[in-house]
């Protein structure tokens, strides 16, 4: 057979048989034409539909704010679309349990501070068990964080130590630490200032310290590490690491801390968590030479110091544990009312449970709590100014100040 005959035979067979890829060309996209037949946007907009609460634009809130500032706003009964409430225990029940545990932690801190000044003491197991209980409580009862706003009048170190331990444990939970690491974190946070008892003449002084006095008081970190040798019921391996952590609580990433100016490579991660908890607690409480700073302001300052004072992980865990508006923050709601944050909601940085305190005119408001997860149109607009509350309602400001002090009735 000649080449031309072969060519002709092949062409005839191709005409008789369908091309092999023809089925692929005949395959239409499933139901695609129907998608193009949707009504125009104008028709859709004309159809009546109830907006979902979570997608309601913020225009309503702004209109209310405009009415409020023009004097036409009246905080009548709340008629807002409500989402399904979260199955949380009643606040009163959680608050009672949190108060009882906080009382135990403050007492435990006082006993540890006294015991560390003795020749020897057995305090590790007792403190560690209390910290285990605090960590377990924080998992389901964030109301415990409310109590870190308190101070103790007889000796501020007691509440400071207990508060720092609670905050550090909350950060440790946010970091996903194992139980053994959480226990060590809680103990070291409770013990981080045991060396301070030898400098009572300085830390109780009214007014700022001189440079020489500050240099003296920085030695409390080394004194505290040495006092761990007096605690006889602690395993030597745990004690060695605890000493390292206590020495590093006041160190900073950029080497600006004390007592040894360690830098990032030398720092134990637990020391960073305790360090940022210690700073937050100290800044949100008054001292003889300054007023307390508002919690949201302190969180903002610590975020701005990220990478210099504390690593990004410690700052991230702080935000995760305490949110943007930590417990006991005074906030202004979009209704104009002034409220106080009393319980955080997991998964939300800006929509906690709040207690309404004052009306927009700074008058005492009827007792009312609002879970902002259930009221999407009521939001936090920013921090409330304590100075303005003191000016507009001095009696109420005095009540807030009195409530700072821990009294175990």
Backbone torsions as a table, in degrees:
resi	resn	phi	psi	omega
1	UNK	NA	136.1	179.5
2	UNK	-79.2	161.6	-178.6
3	UNK	-62.1	-35.4	-179.6
4	UNK	-67.5	-38.7	177.9
5	UNK	-65.3	-39.0	179.0
6	UNK	-62.8	-39.7	179.8
7	UNK	-63.9	-43.1	-179.2
8	UNK	-66.4	-40.0	179.3
9	UNK	-63.4	-40.9	-179.5
10	UNK	-65.8	-39.1	179.9
11	UNK	-65.3	-40.2	179.0
12	UNK	-64.9	-38.8	-180.0
13	UNK	-67.8	-33.0	178.1
14	UNK	-69.2	-32.0	177.7
15	UNK	-71.6	-31.8	-178.8
16	UNK	-76.1	-37.4	-176.1
17	UNK	-97.7	139.7	177.8
18	UNK	-65.5	145.0	177.6
19	UNK	-58.7	141.9	-174.9
20	UNK	-64.1	-27.0	-176.2
21	UNK	-96.6	3.1	-178.2
22	UNK	-59.7	-41.2	179.7
23	UNK	-58.6	-36.1	-179.2
24	UNK	-65.2	-34.3	-179.9
25	UNK	-72.1	-25.9	-177.6
26	UNK	-84.7	-9.4	-177.2
27	UNK	-73.0	111.7	175.8
28	UNK	-83.8	156.1	174.1
29	UNK	-66.2	132.3	-174.2
30	UNK	-60.2	117.0	171.6
31	UNK	58.3	20.9	-176.3
32	UNK	-67.0	-38.1	178.7
33	UNK	-57.2	-33.9	-178.0
34	UNK	-64.6	-32.2	179.8
35	UNK	-66.5	-28.0	-178.7
36	UNK	-81.2	-7.8	-178.4
37	UNK	-93.2	13.0	-179.9
38	UNK	-64.4	146.9	-179.9
39	UNK	-64.4	153.6	179.3
40	UNK	-62.7	162.4	-176.5
41	UNK	-59.4	-34.4	-178.4
42	UNK	-63.7	-38.6	179.3
43	UNK	-67.5	-41.4	179.3
44	UNK	-61.4	-42.2	-179.1
45	UNK	-64.0	-28.5	-177.5
46	UNK	-77.5	-21.3	-178.4
47	UNK	-72.4	132.1	179.4
48	UNK	-71.2	132.5	177.7
49	UNK	-152.2	135.9	179.5
50	UNK	-75.2	124.0	179.4
51	UNK	-67.2	144.2	175.4
52	UNK	-72.3	143.1	-177.3
53	UNK	-55.8	-40.2	-174.9
54	UNK	-76.1	-11.4	-180.0
55	UNK	-109.8	7.5	177.8
56	UNK	-64.9	125.4	-179.3
57	UNK	-64.4	156.0	-177.1
58	UNK	-75.1	9.5	-178.6
59	UNK	-60.8	-40.5	-178.9
60	UNK	-60.0	-41.7	178.7
61	UNK	-63.0	-42.3	-179.0
62	UNK	-68.0	-36.8	177.4
63	UNK	-63.4	-40.3	177.1
64	UNK	-63.1	-40.4	-180.0
65	UNK	-63.7	-39.2	178.6
66	UNK	-64.0	-44.2	177.8
67	UNK	-61.2	-39.8	-178.7
68	UNK	-61.9	-46.6	-176.9
69	UNK	-73.6	-21.8	177.9
70	UNK	-88.4	-2.9	178.5
71	UNK	91.3	-0.4	-178.1
72	UNK	-93.4	-6.0	-176.8
73	UNK	-78.6	133.7	175.1
74	UNK	-128.9	114.3	-179.3
75	UNK	-72.0	75.2	-179.4
76	UNK	-77.4	-167.9	-179.1
77	UNK	-61.4	143.7	-175.7
78	UNK	-77.7	119.3	177.4
79	UNK	-118.5	80.5	-177.6
80	UNK	-121.8	149.8	172.6
81	UNK	-64.3	129.5	-176.0
82	UNK	-109.4	131.8	174.8
83	UNK	-81.0	169.4	-178.5
84	UNK	-63.4	126.6	-178.4
85	UNK	-68.2	148.4	176.9
86	UNK	-78.1	139.6	-179.5
87	UNK	-75.4	76.6	178.7
88	UNK	-103.4	150.0	175.9
89	UNK	-62.5	155.6	177.4
90	UNK	-58.1	142.6	-178.2
91	UNK	-58.9	-40.4	-176.8
92	UNK	-60.3	-40.9	178.7
93	UNK	-64.8	-44.8	179.5
94	UNK	-64.5	-38.1	-178.4
95	UNK	-65.7	-40.8	178.9
96	UNK	-62.6	-44.1	179.4
97	UNK	-66.2	-39.6	-179.6
98	UNK	-65.7	-40.2	-179.5
99	UNK	-63.8	-42.5	-179.9
100	UNK	-63.1	-42.8	179.8
101	UNK	-68.2	-40.0	179.3
102	UNK	-61.6	-40.3	177.4
103	UNK	-58.5	-41.7	179.2
104	UNK	-65.2	-40.5	-177.9
105	UNK	-68.5	-39.6	177.7
106	UNK	-63.8	-43.2	177.8
107	UNK	-62.2	-41.3	179.9
108	UNK	-63.8	-39.3	179.1
109	UNK	-64.1	-43.1	178.7
110	UNK	-61.8	-41.4	179.2
111	UNK	-66.8	-37.1	178.2
112	UNK	-65.6	-43.4	179.7
113	UNK	-62.3	-40.1	177.9
114	UNK	-70.7	-43.0	-177.5
115	UNK	-63.6	-32.8	-178.4
116	UNK	-67.6	-15.6	178.3
117	UNK	-92.0	-3.7	178.2
118	UNK	-88.4	169.0	-179.1
119	UNK	-61.9	-41.3	173.4
120	UNK	-154.3	157.7	-177.8
121	UNK	-154.9	158.4	176.0
122	UNK	-117.6	89.1	-175.6
123	UNK	-123.6	-11.3	-174.4
124	UNK	-62.7	-51.9	-175.3
125	UNK	-62.5	-41.6	-179.5
126	UNK	-63.6	-46.0	179.3
127	UNK	-66.0	-43.0	-178.5
128	UNK	-61.8	-41.2	178.9
129	UNK	-64.3	-40.5	177.9
130	UNK	-63.6	-37.9	178.6
131	UNK	-69.6	-36.5	174.3
132	UNK	-59.0	-44.5	-179.6
133	UNK	-66.0	-39.1	179.2
134	UNK	-64.1	-42.4	179.0
135	UNK	-63.4	-43.8	179.1
136	UNK	-63.7	-39.0	179.6
137	UNK	-66.0	-42.4	-178.3
138	UNK	-61.4	-26.9	180.0
139	UNK	-61.3	-37.5	-175.0
140	UNK	-116.9	-12.5	-175.0
141	UNK	-131.9	82.2	-179.1
142	UNK	-68.9	-6.7	179.6
143	UNK	-64.1	-22.6	177.4
144	UNK	-55.9	-31.4	179.8
145	UNK	-65.8	-21.2	176.1
146	UNK	-58.1	-35.3	-169.7
147	UNK	-78.6	-10.3	178.5
148	UNK	-72.3	-2.7	175.7
149	UNK	-79.9	-9.8	-175.3
150	UNK	-81.1	157.6	172.7
151	UNK	-128.5	154.1	176.0
152	UNK	-105.5	129.2	-172.9
153	UNK	-72.7	-37.4	-175.6
154	UNK	-71.5	-34.6	179.2
155	UNK	-159.2	110.9	-174.2
156	UNK	-63.9	-21.6	-177.6
157	UNK	-62.5	-30.1	-178.6
158	UNK	-63.5	-55.5	179.7
159	UNK	-66.6	-38.2	179.9
160	UNK	-59.7	-42.3	-179.6
161	UNK	-67.4	-44.9	179.1
162	UNK	-65.1	-43.1	180.0
163	UNK	-62.2	-44.7	-179.4
164	UNK	-63.0	-37.5	178.7
165	UNK	-64.7	-43.5	-179.6
166	UNK	-63.9	-45.8	-179.1
167	UNK	-64.4	-44.5	179.9
168	UNK	-61.2	-40.4	178.5
169	UNK	-64.9	-38.1	176.5
170	UNK	-62.2	-39.4	177.1
171	UNK	-67.5	-39.7	178.5
172	UNK	-62.9	-38.5	176.1
173	UNK	-65.4	-40.7	177.3
174	UNK	-63.5	-31.2	179.1
175	UNK	-80.9	-9.1	179.6
176	UNK	73.5	32.8	-179.5
177	UNK	-67.4	150.7	175.0
178	UNK	-72.4	165.2	-174.7
179	UNK	-58.9	-41.7	-178.5
180	UNK	-65.8	-38.3	178.3
181	UNK	-70.1	-37.8	177.4
182	UNK	-62.2	-41.6	-179.3
183	UNK	-63.0	-46.4	179.1
184	UNK	-64.2	-40.3	178.4
185	UNK	-59.9	-47.1	-178.6
186	UNK	-63.8	-44.1	-179.9
187	UNK	-62.5	-47.6	-177.9
188	UNK	-65.8	-34.3	177.1
189	UNK	-66.6	-40.2	177.9
190	UNK	-66.8	-32.4	-174.6
191	UNK	-97.8	2.2	-168.7
192	UNK	-64.1	-20.8	-178.7
193	UNK	-116.3	22.7	-179.4
194	UNK	-66.4	-22.5	177.0
195	UNK	-75.3	-11.2	-177.6
196	UNK	-73.8	-18.6	-175.9
197	UNK	-62.9	-21.8	177.8
198	UNK	-82.0	-0.2	-178.2
199	UNK	-126.8	35.5	-177.9
200	UNK	-59.4	-32.7	-179.3
201	UNK	-66.1	-21.6	-179.6
202	UNK	-95.0	-47.1	-174.7
203	UNK	-75.7	-15.3	175.9
204	UNK	-94.8	0.0	-176.0
205	UNK	-74.0	142.2	174.0
206	UNK	-84.0	132.0	-179.1
207	UNK	100.8	164.2	-178.2
208	UNK	-71.6	151.9	177.2
209	UNK	-83.1	151.3	172.2
210	UNK	-75.0	169.6	178.3
211	UNK	-60.1	-40.5	179.5
212	UNK	-65.2	-41.5	179.3
213	UNK	-67.5	-39.5	178.1
214	UNK	-64.6	-39.3	177.9
215	UNK	-60.6	-38.1	178.1
216	UNK	-65.4	-44.9	-173.3
217	UNK	-72.1	-21.5	177.1
218	UNK	-66.6	-15.0	179.3
219	UNK	-73.7	-6.0	-178.2
220	UNK	-67.0	-23.7	179.0
221	UNK	-65.8	-46.0	178.5
222	UNK	-68.8	-37.3	177.9
223	UNK	-62.9	-38.5	178.8
224	UNK	-66.1	-41.6	178.1
225	UNK	-61.8	-39.0	178.6
226	UNK	-67.4	-34.9	-178.8
227	UNK	-68.0	-18.0	177.2
228	UNK	-62.1	-24.1	178.0
229	UNK	-66.3	-18.7	179.4
230	UNK	-81.6	-13.0	179.6
231	UNK	-89.7	106.0	-168.5
232	UNK	-88.5	-13.4	-178.1
233	UNK	-98.7	32.5	178.9
234	UNK	-120.9	132.6	179.7
235	UNK	-61.0	142.5	-174.2
236	UNK	-63.6	-31.9	179.2
237	UNK	-68.8	-40.4	176.3
238	UNK	-66.9	-39.2	-178.4
239	UNK	-62.7	-41.1	-179.3
240	UNK	-61.3	-43.9	179.7
241	UNK	-72.5	-36.2	178.8
242	UNK	-61.5	-38.8	177.0
243	UNK	-60.9	-44.1	179.5
244	UNK	-60.8	-43.0	-178.5
245	UNK	-65.5	-45.2	-179.7
246	UNK	-61.5	-34.5	177.7
247	UNK	-69.3	-23.1	-172.4
248	UNK	-106.0	-1.6	-177.7
249	UNK	-57.7	-36.2	-177.1
250	UNK	-98.9	7.7	174.6
251	UNK	-82.5	157.1	-177.8
252	UNK	-130.1	157.3	-175.5
253	UNK	-55.5	-39.2	-175.3
254	UNK	-87.1	9.9	178.1
255	UNK	79.9	13.8	-176.7
256	UNK	-91.4	0.1	-177.2
257	UNK	-86.5	-163.1	179.8
258	UNK	-145.0	161.1	13.0
259	UNK	-94.2	-13.8	-171.4
260	UNK	-115.9	6.6	178.0
261	UNK	54.0	46.4	173.5
262	UNK	-66.0	156.9	176.5
263	UNK	-118.5	-172.8	-169.1
264	UNK	-50.8	-46.0	-172.8
265	UNK	-64.6	-23.6	-174.2
266	UNK	-95.0	-8.3	-167.3
267	UNK	-88.5	136.2	173.8
268	UNK	-76.5	134.8	-179.7
269	UNK	-56.2	-34.5	179.3
270	UNK	-67.4	-33.0	177.3
271	UNK	-64.9	-34.9	177.7
272	UNK	-66.5	-41.3	179.6
273	UNK	-65.5	-43.1	178.8
274	UNK	-67.6	-38.7	-179.4
275	UNK	-61.1	-45.3	-178.8
276	UNK	-72.3	-32.5	174.9
277	UNK	-65.7	-40.7	179.5
278	UNK	-63.1	-44.9	-179.4
279	UNK	-66.1	-44.2	178.9
280	UNK	-59.6	-45.9	-178.7
281	UNK	-62.6	-44.5	-177.4
282	UNK	-65.3	-41.5	-176.1
283	UNK	-71.9	-27.0	-179.0
284	UNK	-89.9	7.2	177.5
285	UNK	-122.9	147.3	-178.8
286	UNK	-73.2	150.8	171.7
287	UNK	-125.2	169.7	-175.4
288	UNK	-59.9	-28.3	-175.2
289	UNK	-103.9	0.1	-179.9
290	UNK	-157.5	160.7	174.6
291	UNK	-83.5	163.6	174.9
292	UNK	-71.4	146.9	174.0
293	UNK	-91.8	151.9	179.1
294	UNK	-72.3	140.1	-176.6
295	UNK	-51.1	-45.6	179.2
296	UNK	-60.8	-34.6	178.5
297	UNK	-65.8	-39.9	179.3
298	UNK	-66.4	-43.2	177.8
299	UNK	-58.7	-43.0	179.2
300	UNK	-61.9	-43.9	179.2
301	UNK	-61.5	-41.4	-178.6
302	UNK	-69.3	-33.6	175.4
303	UNK	-64.2	-41.2	-179.4
304	UNK	-67.8	-24.3	179.1
305	UNK	-89.7	4.2	-177.8
306	UNK	-58.2	133.6	179.2
307	UNK	90.2	-14.0	176.7
308	UNK	-109.8	-60.0	178.5
309	UNK	-82.2	-46.6	-176.3
310	UNK	-133.3	152.3	-178.7
311	UNK	-74.5	165.3	-174.9
312	UNK	-63.6	-30.8	179.6
313	UNK	-65.1	-44.4	-179.7
314	UNK	-63.5	-41.5	178.9
315	UNK	-65.5	-41.7	179.4
316	UNK	-62.3	-41.7	179.5
317	UNK	-68.1	-33.3	176.8
318	UNK	-62.5	-46.0	-180.0
319	UNK	-65.5	-41.7	179.8
320	UNK	-62.5	-38.6	-176.2
321	UNK	-81.2	-37.7	-173.0
322	UNK	-110.1	-13.3	-179.6
323	UNK	68.1	-174.1	-179.8
324	UNK	-76.6	-32.7	177.2
325	UNK	-117.3	88.4	-175.4
326	UNK	-63.5	166.1	177.1
327	UNK	-53.3	140.9	-179.2
328	UNK	76.6	6.4	173.6
329	UNK	-67.6	138.0	172.2
330	UNK	-90.8	126.1	-173.4
331	UNK	-131.7	156.5	174.0
332	UNK	-101.7	125.4	178.5
333	UNK	-86.5	163.4	179.0
334	UNK	-66.1	-14.3	175.5
335	UNK	-82.1	-7.0	-176.4
336	UNK	94.5	-12.9	-179.8
337	UNK	-74.0	154.8	175.4
338	UNK	-105.1	130.6	-175.2
339	UNK	-133.2	171.1	177.9
340	UNK	-126.0	133.7	178.2
341	UNK	-71.5	126.7	-178.0
342	UNK	-122.8	-12.1	174.2
343	UNK	-159.9	133.1	178.4
344	UNK	-82.4	151.2	174.2
345	UNK	-108.3	125.6	-179.4
346	UNK	-59.8	137.3	177.7
347	UNK	86.5	0.2	179.0
348	UNK	-135.5	128.2	180.0
349	UNK	-88.1	-17.9	-171.1
350	UNK	-130.2	8.0	-177.3
351	UNK	-128.6	69.8	-179.5
352	UNK	-87.5	-176.4	167.9
353	UNK	-85.0	129.9	-177.7
354	UNK	-125.2	155.5	175.1
355	UNK	-111.0	119.0	-180.0
356	UNK	-72.5	127.1	-176.5
357	UNK	-107.7	-46.3	-173.1
358	UNK	-133.8	151.5	174.0
359	UNK	-77.8	178.8	178.5
360	UNK	-63.9	-20.4	178.9
361	UNK	-94.7	10.9	178.5
362	UNK	68.0	22.7	172.0
363	UNK	-90.8	152.1	179.6
364	UNK	-59.6	131.8	-178.3
365	UNK	-95.9	153.3	174.3
366	UNK	-59.3	145.4	-178.8
367	UNK	-58.1	123.9	-177.5
368	UNK	-159.9	136.5	173.7
369	UNK	-115.2	143.7	-179.5
370	UNK	-129.6	127.1	170.7
371	UNK	-91.0	108.6	-174.2
372	UNK	-68.4	-12.0	172.4
373	UNK	-69.8	-24.6	-178.4
374	UNK	-93.9	-14.3	-178.2
375	UNK	-121.9	83.1	-174.2
376	UNK	-64.9	-20.6	-179.6
377	UNK	-88.7	-8.7	175.0
378	UNK	-103.6	123.8	-175.3
379	UNK	-135.0	165.2	173.4
380	UNK	-84.9	124.0	179.5
381	UNK	-93.2	-19.0	179.2
382	UNK	163.2	-176.9	179.6
383	UNK	-77.0	147.2	174.1
384	UNK	-87.4	146.3	-179.6
385	UNK	-89.3	117.2	177.7
386	UNK	-64.7	-33.6	178.4
387	UNK	-62.7	-38.4	179.1
388	UNK	-70.3	-36.9	176.5
389	UNK	-63.0	-41.8	178.3
390	UNK	-62.1	-33.8	-179.9
391	UNK	-77.9	-42.0	-174.4
392	UNK	-86.5	-29.7	-178.7
393	UNK	-145.5	74.3	-174.8
394	UNK	-60.5	-33.5	179.6
395	UNK	-64.0	-43.2	179.8
396	UNK	-67.8	-38.7	177.6
397	UNK	-61.2	-37.7	178.2
398	UNK	-65.1	-36.7	176.9
399	UNK	-64.1	-40.3	177.9
400	UNK	-62.9	-41.5	-180.0
401	UNK	-65.8	-41.9	179.8
402	UNK	-64.5	-35.3	-177.2
403	UNK	-68.9	-13.4	179.1
404	UNK	-66.6	-28.6	-171.6
405	UNK	-85.3	131.9	-177.6
406	UNK	-79.1	123.5	174.8
407	UNK	-127.3	119.2	-179.1
408	UNK	-94.4	89.2	-176.7
409	UNK	-66.7	NA	NA
